[in-house]
Amino acid sequence: MRADPSFADFVSSLRQESYLLKIVNCGLDLLRDNMLAGERIEKIKFPKHYIRKYGLSNLYKLNLNSRHRLIYTLVSDDLGISVVILEILDHKEYCRRFGYK
């Protein structure tokens, strides 16, 4: 499992006892067990931001709780298929990023 540097910086800035860190860690554990645990996002719904920044061909979201979404992609490399965590968004940011109202 890998992560975008901005995601890694964000997670490392969280306090050890924070609720957000707890649910992020639970989500990461879930993805370690099953990389397809999230919901696949249709290609037509990919935000241009992700296409420009990552040039990805697949995109998934994992609902961490009712307010937070973990956005990730799957990439193939020499070791097989890996999860790459892109970012965590609260519901409001998620709706804005994906163009929902």
N, C-alpha and C positions, 0 to 999 in steps of 0.2 A: 504494500500500500504506500502510495506517495501522496504528497499534497502540494498545492500551489504555495509558494513562499508566503504570500499574504495571508493565507489560511493558517499556515504554521505559526506565523508571527501573532495572529489574532489569538489562537489557542494558547500559545505560551504566555500571553499577557493576562489570561484569566486567572483569578485566584483559585487556589487548590480546592477550596470548599464551595466554590460557586456552583449554583444549580446548572448553569449553562455548560460548564465543563463536564459535569456529571452526565448530562444527556448527550453531549457530543461524544464522550467516551463510550457510552452505551451504543450509540449509532455506529461508531467505528468498530466496536466488537461485533455488532450484527453484520457489518459488511465483511469483516474478516471471515466470518462463518459462511456467508452467502452474499457474493458480490451482486447478485440480482435481487436483493431484498428491497431495493427502491423501486419506484414506479418509472418506467421508461417514458421519456418525453418524446412526442412525435417530432420528427425533423422539421416539419413546417412551423412548429412552435418554438424552435431554438431562437433565443434572443441573439440579435446581431452581435452584441457584445462578446458572447462566447465564440461565435464563429470567427470573428476578427482576431480575438486574443489567442484562441487555442486551435482553431481550424479543426474542430472535432467532428466526428461522424456519429457519435451517440451521446446521449445526455440522460441522466437519471436524477430523480429527487427522492430523498428519504425524509419522511416526516419524523422529526425528532420528538415533537409534542404538537399541541394544537397551534403553537405560534412560530416554531422554528423549522426550517427546511435545510437539509444538507444537500448540496448540488455536487454531483460527481460524474465522471466519465470512465469508461473502460478503455485501456490501451493495450496493444499487443507489443511485446518486446521479446528479447532472447529467452527470457525466463517464463514466458507464457503471457497470460492476460492479467493485468494489474488494475486495481482501482486507483484513480487519481482524484483526490478531493479538491474541488475548485473553490467552494466558499460555503459559508453558512449565512442564511438570510432569515430575518424575522418575516412574519406573514406580510406585513406592509411592503417591505423591500422586495419580497418575492413577487407580489402582485405588480409592483412597479417595473421590475426587471423583465417580467414575462408579458407585460402589457395588459394585465387584467385590471378590472376596476374594483 
